[in-house]
Amino acid sequence: MKDECGICGRVMRTTYMRQCQRCKKMFCRDCMTPDVATGDPMSMLCLHCARRIVSPRTVSKYAGLESHLKFRAAFTDLVTLKFARIDGLIGSNLPMAAYRDPLWWSNTSSSAHAKAWLDAGWEVQEVNLKEGTVTFKKVRTLPRKPKKKSLEITQPFTPVPVRPLRSSKKPSNTRVSKLYARIKNLERQRNMRQPIRGMKGKSQ
């Protein structure tokens, strides 16, 4: 037997699937992690439940679905998504009513999940509970946010004046003469220290 992972959507054998200790749903091993609260390696959680423990949600649960539909609005007017794909977009699991009751997919703004796709400019056109898919239809195009005006240059650019580099001063003639005389003295002292060939050292 095979089953579909609720996070990555891969279909694989049930022997490769594991049950989340929190939501009690089946996921593949790659989408499971040890309990982040207790660290018990025998207690496995799905990535959705682990994320909710580490970073509690502060925005709408269906914000990911709304963002995805806004992005797809620039390319197409119809979008068909699997329920498992929506689980991945919202970072959580759809309630059981979404799998059993087609009324859950009604376009009523009073519900938080329907408000997500209505605010994005989409409506549910068709739901197939047997196949686990839903088709959204774009009903309106959201106005684009105006771009920020770039700063206009009203005056011509004036470069900062650069000071010319100072040329290195040449040494004075007096200093050159002193250095030359010192070099000559050093050469003379070195020649005097060299022993003359053929002469033996003085006996003690």
C-alpha positions in Angstrom: 0.0 0.0 0.0 1.1 3.6 -0.7 0.2 6.9 0.9 0.9 10.6 0.2 3.0 12.7 2.5 1.1 15.7 3.8 4.1 18.0 3.5 6.2 17.2 0.5 3.4 15.4 -1.4 5.5 12.4 -2.4 3.7 9.1 -2.7 5.5 6.2 -1.1 5.0 2.9 0.7 3.3 3.0 4.1 6.3 1.3 5.6 8.3 4.5 4.9 5.6 6.7 6.6 5.5 7.7 10.2 2.7 9.1 12.4 3.1 12.5 14.0 2.6 12.2 17.8 0.8 15.6 17.9 -1.5 15.8 14.9 -1.7 12.0 14.4 -1.3 12.3 10.6 1.1 10.3 8.4 4.2 11.8 6.9 7.4 10.5 5.3 10.5 10.1 7.3 12.2 13.1 5.6 9.4 15.4 6.9 9.6 14.1 10.5 11.9 15.3 13.4 12.3 14.3 17.0 10.2 16.1 19.5 11.8 19.6 19.8 10.2 20.2 23.2 11.5 17.0 25.0 14.3 15.9 22.6 13.0 12.3 22.8 14.1 10.6 19.6 11.3 8.0 20.0 8.6 10.8 19.8 8.5 12.0 16.3 6.7 15.2 15.1 6.0 16.4 11.6 7.8 19.6 10.5 4.5 21.6 10.8 4.0 20.7 14.4 7.7 21.2 15.2 7.6 24.7 13.6 4.5 25.7 15.7 6.3 24.7 18.9 9.5 26.6 18.0 7.9 29.7 16.5 4.2 30.2 17.3 2.2 31.7 14.5 1.6 35.5 14.7 -0.1 36.0 11.3 -3.1 34.3 9.6 -2.8 30.6 9.1 -3.7 30.9 5.4 -1.3 33.8 4.6 0.9 31.5 2.6 -2.0 30.5 0.4 -3.0 34.1 -0.1 0.6 35.1 -1.1 0.8 32.1 -3.5 -2.4 33.1 -5.3 -1.3 36.7 -5.6 1.9 35.5 -7.2 0.1 33.3 -9.7 -2.3 36.1 -10.6 0.3 37.6 -12.8 0.5 34.4 -15.0 -2.8 32.7 -15.1 -6.5 32.9 -14.4 -7.0 29.3 -13.2 -5.0 27.5 -10.5 -5.6 23.9 -9.4 -3.9 22.8 -6.2 -3.8 19.6 -4.3 -4.8 19.6 -0.6 -1.3 18.4 0.3 0.2 21.3 -1.7 -2.0 23.7 0.3 -0.7 22.1 3.5 2.8 23.0 2.5 1.8 26.6 1.6 0.2 27.3 4.9 2.7 25.4 6.9 0.1 23.4 8.6 -2.6 20.8 8.0 -6.1 21.6 6.6 -8.9 20.6 9.0 -10.8 17.4 8.4 -13.8 19.4 7.2 -11.8 20.5 4.1 -11.5 16.8 3.1 -15.1 15.8 3.8 -17.4 18.8 3.4 -17.4 20.8 0.1 -19.2 23.6 2.0 -15.9 24.3 3.7 -14.7 25.7 0.4 -17.5 28.1 0.0 -16.6 31.7 -1.0 -17.8 33.3 2.2 -15.6 36.1 3.6 -16.8 35.3 7.2 -14.4 32.4 7.4 -10.7 32.9 7.8 -9.6 30.4 5.1 -12.0 31.8 2.4 -11.0 35.4 3.3 -7.4 34.5 2.3 -8.3 33.6 -1.3 -11.0 36.3 -1.6 -8.5 39.0 -0.5 -6.1 37.7 -3.1 -8.7 38.2 -5.8 -9.7 34.6 -6.3 -12.7 32.3 -5.8 -13.1 28.6 -5.6 -14.5 27.3 -8.9 -14.5 23.5 -8.3 -13.6 21.1 -5.5 -12.9 17.4 -6.0 -12.9 15.7 -2.6 -12.2 12.3 -4.2 -9.0 13.5 -5.9 -8.2 16.0 -3.1 -7.9 19.0 -5.4 -9.4 22.5 -5.6 -9.5 24.9 -8.6 -9.4 28.6 -8.0 -10.5 31.2 -10.6 -9.2 34.8 -10.6 -12.1 37.2 -10.4 -10.3 40.5 -10.0 -6.8 41.9 -10.4 -5.3 43.6 -7.4 -3.9 47.1 -8.0 -0.2 47.2 -7.9 1.6 49.2 -5.3 3.0 52.4 -6.7 6.7 52.5 -7.1 8.7 54.9 -5.0 9.7 58.0 -6.9 13.4 58.1 -7.6 15.3 61.2 -6.5 15.6 63.7 -9.3 18.9 65.5 -9.7 18.1 69.2 -10.2 21.7 70.5 -10.2 24.6 69.3 -12.2 27.1 67.2 -10.3 30.1 69.2 -9.1 33.1 67.1 -8.2 35.0 67.8 -5.0 38.3 69.6 -5.8 41.3 67.4 -5.3 44.5 68.9 -4.0 47.6 68.2 -6.1 50.1 65.8 -4.6 53.1 67.5 -3.2 56.3 66.6 -4.9 59.0 65.2 -2.7 61.7 67.7 -1.9 65.2 67.2 -3.4 68.0 67.0 -0.9 70.2 70.1 -0.7 73.7 70.1 -2.1 75.3 70.3 1.3 73.5 67.2 2.5 74.5 65.3 -0.7 78.2 66.4 -0.1 78.1 65.1 3.5 76.6 61.8 2.4 79.2 61.4 -0.3 82.1 62.2 2.1 80.7 59.7 4.6 80.6 56.9 1.9 84.2 57.7 1.0 85.3 57.4 4.6 83.6 54.1 5.0 85.3 52.7 1.9 88.7 54.0 3.1 88.2 52.3 6.5 87.2 49.0 4.9 90.3 49.1 2.6 92.6 49.7 5.6 91.2 46.7 7.5 92.0 44.3 4.7 95.4 42.4 5.3 98.1 42.8 2.7 98.9 39.6 0.8 102.3 38.0 1.6 102.7 39.6 5.0 102.6 37.4 8.1 101.0 38.5 11.3 103.3 40.0 14.0 104.7 37.4 16.3 103.8 37.8 20.0 
